[in-house]
Amino acid sequence: MEPDTKTTLTLIVSIMAIVVSGVAACFSILTYRRNRRLENENHLFKLKVDAYAKILSELNSLVNNIQRHVNSARSVLSNQNIKNRDEDKIDDSADEVDDLCFKFDDTIVANSLIMPENIISVLENISDKIMNGETVDSLSENPKETLKKLDEVLNELISDGNNLNDLMRKDLKIAELNLSLYKRIDK
């Protein structure tokens, strides 16, 4: 081969090597970006699952405590000989419910960054209902009326909680994930 042909052939091979390595580098970068995005999506999904589980658990705990408070207050109010000790019991129960209300509201705020607007809106409505509600304590002017309102709020909270659970499941696409899991297991 002539020297010009060797130089041209070497130059062509070098250019092809550069192009091939450039394409390989592009694929590597794209693969890295795709994997990084998937890692971020998986991390966000895990955060959402944890946040939703915590919120639903705290809402359940709050509803159960409100129900216990209502039952305790009814028991004390049905007794004609109310003792100071019983009033203290109602006051302690009301304080516990108030503390759980604030804790629930704090949990919503702490996890609001990763939740979609529709779920935040439902949570805000639930929080408003809870925070604006009354509890029965020794200073209640009309405890029987307050108990009636608490019963209504409890029923609304249970309904709102079920709605919230459905919205969270839809946001996480639990039905689709379960279907995908079943298909994978059946293979």
N, C-alpha and C positions, 0 to 999 in steps of 0.2 A: 504494500500500500504506500501511496505517496504521503509525504508529510502533511500536506493540506487536508487530505482525506482523513488521516488519523486525528488531526486537530479538530476537524469538523465533527467527526464521530464522537470524540471524547467530549466535545462541547455539547452535543445533542444528548449524550448519556447523562452528563452532569445536569443539564437543564431538566431532563425527565426525572432524575433523582430528586432534584429540588422540588419539582411539582408534586411528585408522589409523597415526599415527606411533608410538604405543605398541606396536602389533602389529608394525610394521616393526622397531622396536628389539628386541623379543623375538626375532624371526626372526634379526636380526643377531647377537644374543648367542648364540642356539642354534647358528647356523652357525659362529661363532667357536669355541665350545666343541667342536663336532664336529671342526672342522679342527685344533684344538689337540690333541685326543685322537688323531686320525689321525697327526699329526706325532710325538707321543710314541710311538705304537705302531710307526711306521716306524723311529724312532730306536732303540727297544729291539730290534727285529728285526735291524737292522744290527749293533748291539752283540753280539747273540747269534751271528750268523753269523761275525763276526770272532773272538769268543771260542772258538766251537766249532772253527773252522779252526785257530786257534793251538794249542788243546789237542790236537787230533788230530795236528797236525804235530809237536808236541813229543813226544807219545806214540810216534809213528812213529820219530822220531830216537832216542828212548831205546831202543826195541826194537832198532833197527839197531845202536846202540852196544853194547848188551848182547850181541847176536849176534857182533859183531866181537871183543868182549872174550872171549867163550867160545871162539871159534875161535883167537884168539891164545894164550890160556891152554892150550888143547889142544896147540897146536903146540909151545909151550915145554915142556909136561909130557911130550910124547912123545919129546923129545930127552933122551937119557940124560946128556949132559954139560951140565947147566944152568949157565949162566954168570951172574954177578951182573948183567950187562947185560940178560940176558933176564928176570931177576927184576924189575929196574927197569922193564922194559917192561910186565910184568904189573901191577906196582904203579901205574904211570902210567895204564894202561888202567882199572884198578879205581877210581882216583881220578876219572877222567873220568866213569865210569858213576855214581859217587856224586854228583858235581856235577850231572849231568843229572837224577838222581832228585830232588834238592832243587829244581832249577829247575822241574821238572814239578809238584811239590807246590806251589811258590809260584804257579805259573800257575793251578792249580785254585783256590787261596784267593783270588787276585786277581780271578777271574771268577765266583766263586760267587754273588755278589749277583743276577745276572741269570738264573741257571739254575734249572730246577724241581728239586724234591726227588729225583725218581727218577734224574735224571742225576747230581746231586751224590752220591747214594748209590753209584752205580756207580763214579764217579770216586774216592770215598773207598776203596772196595774195591780198586781198581787201585792207588791210592797206598799203601795198607797192604801190599799184596802186594810192591810195589817196595821200600818203605822197610824192610820186615822181612826182605827177601831178603838173601842174602850175595853177595859178589863174591869171585872168586879172587884172592888176592894172596900175597906171599911168606910171610905169617904163617898161611896156611890150614893147619889140621891135616890135613884129608883133602880135598885139592883135587879128586880124581876124584869123590868123593861130592858136593862142592859143584857141580861141573860138571853132574852128573846133575840135581841140584835146579834149577840155572839153566835147563837145557833144559826141564824141566817148567814152570817159571815163565814162560819165553818162550812156550811153546805156550798157556798160560793167558792171558797178556797179549795175544797175537794174537787169541784168541777173545773176550776181554773188549773189546778195541779194536773188533772188528767189531760186537759187541753195542752198544757205546757209539755207534758211527757210526749204527747203525739208530735208536737212541733219539733222537739229535740230529736226524736227518732227519725223524722223526715229530714231534718238538717244533716244528720249523720248517715242517712240512707241505709238504715239498719236492715230494712226488708231486702234491699238489693244485695247488701253484703251477706246476709243469711242465705239468699238464693245462690249466690256465687259460691259460698262455702259448701252448701249442700251438693252443688254440681261437682265441686272439686273432690269432695269426700266420696261421692258415688263412683268416681272413675277408678 
